[in-house]
Amino acid sequence: MHKRIVAAIVARILLFGCAIMLVPLGLAAYNNWHSHETTAFLITICLGVTLCILLLWKLPLQKADYSRLNVKDGLAIVGLAWLTLSFWGAIPLYLGQVTAGFTDAFFEIVSGFTTTGASIFADVEILPRGILFWRSLTHWVGGMGIVVLFLALLPALSQNGFQLYKAEASGISVEKIEPRIKETAKILWVVYLSLSALQVILHLVGGMSLFDSLCHTFGTIATGGFSTKNASMGAFSAYHQWVVMAFMSLGGTSFMLHYQAVRYGRWWYWRNEEFRCYLGLSICLIVVFAAVLYYKGLSDSPLRDAAFQVISISSSTGFATADFNLWPQGMRFVFLLLMISGACAGSTSGGLKVIRVVLGVKIAARSVRQSLFPNAVLPLKVDNRVLSNKVVEEVASFFVAYLLLFLTGALLLTVTDSCSFDTALSAAAATFGNIGPGLDAVGAMTNYGGLSIPGKWILIFLMLAGRLELYAILVLFLPATWKK
C-alpha cells in the first residue's frame, strides 16, 4: 500500500467533511450563537482543518501520485475515509452533550453516514436543530457516497479515481456512464440532487416546514430513515407519506438506471431484470400485507400502512408509520428477509441487493439442471448478457461472507446483551443491511440506546461493513494491506 498517498487523500476527504459541517454550524449559530452545539461544531471544524493542513503540508501530493493508486489503495482509502469522517462527525454530538458517551455519538453518526437510520435517541424532538440537521445531512452525504462526491469535485482524480469509485460502489459489477470517472460521478450527483430538490418542493407544497422537508428528504432519497419526529413519518399526513413512498422507491433503484431512463426513455427501466424483480416483489407483498391487515383489523389504512412499511424495509430506508412489531409473525419474518435482500445495486440502499438474490436463485437452479444433464453448457444470464465464471464466483463468495458476518454478529449480540433471538437476529440484519429498525426490543417504535457498549460496537462494525459491501472494511484488518 502507498501509505503516503492514502493518508494524503484521506486528509483531503476529511477537510471536505469539515467544509460540509459548516452548514449545521450556521444553523446552530443562527438559533443560538452561545449554545453547546455551536461551540461543539466550531471546535470540531477548527481541529479538523488544523489537522488536515498539517497532514497536507507534511504529505504533499503530485499529480502523478494519483496514477499509482491500485486496488489495495482504493479499498484502504474508502475504508479509512469512512472511519475518519464518522469519528470526526461524532465529535459535535459528544461535545454538544446530547449523548451519554462517545460510543453513542459514534453509533449515531455511523448510522447516519451509512444510511442505516438506527438511533440511540429515545426522544429526538428535544435535540438541538443543528444536531438534528447534521445527523440527517450525514444520510444525504453518505447515500450517494462520500468518495463519489469527492471524485466529482476533485480535478486531479478525473482520470485516476476508478479504484476509489469501484471500492465504494455496490453491486456485482461497476459501470461508468462516461469514460472519465469524474464525469460519471458528476452525473450521478446531478440525478441525486434533482430528485432531492423535487422531493423538497413536494413537501413544501404539502405544508411541511423547510427544515422538516430537508431533513426527511435527506433520509428518504438516501434511504436512511432519520426523522425529526419521534413518530417518524407517522407524525405527518397521508400526502407526505405517499411522497416519501415514491422517493423511497426511487432511492432503492439504481441511479445509473434513472439517468439512462431520462436519456433513452422510461421503457429503459423494464429492460433491467433487477428492477423488474424489485418492483414485482414489492407490489405482491403490498397486496398480500394489505389484505392481511384488513382481514385482521390491524390498521385503519391497511393499503397505505402495508405499502409504506414494505417499501421502507425493502429499500432499506427504515421510516415507519406503524408498529409492525404488533403484526403477525409471518409478516415480521418476511420483513427480516427483506432486510437481508435489500433493493437494487447502484442505489443508496443496503442489503445483499436484489441482483445477488436473483443470481443466487439462478445458480441454485443451474446446479439442479446440471445434475440432470452433466454435459450440458448452461450459461448464466442477466439482462440477456452472459456472466463470466469470475462474476458467479464473486457472487457466491459474497453470499457466504455476508451470511457468516451476519450470523456472527447476531450470535455475539446474544452474548453481550443477553437479548432475545428476535432482537439479536433482526438487529444484526437491520444494521448490516443498513435498514434501521429491527424487531422486538429494537423495533420501529423503540431504539438502540438500551444495548450495551460492546453490543453497539458490534453493530457499528456491521453498519460500516454492510454499507461498503464488506471488503473496504475487512481489508483494514489484514496485515498484508499495510505492506508495500
C-alpha angles and dihedrals in degrees: 000000000000096000097183093053092044093050092046094051092046088052090053091050090050090051088052089050091053089053090054089051089064088079097064088038089059091049092048092048091048091054096043124345092197097049126120091245093055091051091046093053092045093052092045094050094045093049092046095049092047092050092047094049091051092049093046090050092050095040108042116183128216122206090246090060091071091061089059093065113121135183093274092051092048094052092045094049093050094046094045093044092055092046093047096047092046091051092048093042091055094056095080090054091050096044090041088062095232095123132056093234144345093274090063091046092049092047091052095049095043086052087051099048093043089049090236098131095205106146136197092201118103092190116029093171092075093056119108113261093241091057091044091051093046095053090050092045090055086061092055095046094045095042099075090025137274093235094044089056090047090051091051091055104036112082094195091065096050093110104018105046100089092104089058093044092049093048093055100037122096131226140051094295138016119236131194120210091198130027091245113067091214090062092047091052091048093051092050091051092047090055090045093050093046094053090045093051091048092052093049090052093049091051092048090051088054092054101259116144119255091245094052091041092056095043094049092044089053089051095044108045089041089047089233111130108212110143134189090225131070090225091052111211089344086081091066135068127272089256092061091044092055090048090052091047091055094050094043086058091049091048090053091055124083111271090215087058090052090053093047091048091052092046101041104022139280092274086074088081091063092053089065113087094198092054092049091053092045094050095041094050092048093051093048093049093047091054094047095044093047090052092050093048091048094046094048094040093235097138140035089212104033097169095048094043093046093046094047096049095043093049092043094052098037091050089045091236100127102206113143139202097174138031100253088183084083094053123099118290093245092058091048090052090053089051089054090054090048089053089058098043099045123180135287129332113250091034129104092255129107135219130075090309124240093259092062091048090050090049091046090056091047092049091051092047091049091052090055092049091045090056089056095043107028095177097046121113106228112179121195115235135193119184087353091301120122112234121224121241088247092062092047091051091048091052092049093048091047090052091053095045092046095051093044093053092043094051092042090053092049091048093050090050091057087054099045097040105021087225129160122276091249092052095047096044095044094043090054092045093045095050098037089048091043091237104129112210119062132177136286111359092010097042130141094279097041134058145223096253093103095062121104122257093253089048092053092050090052089054092045089058091047092050093052094042091048095049093047093042094247104281103076089056100035092051090064090066095054115095090213090065092066096050122094 
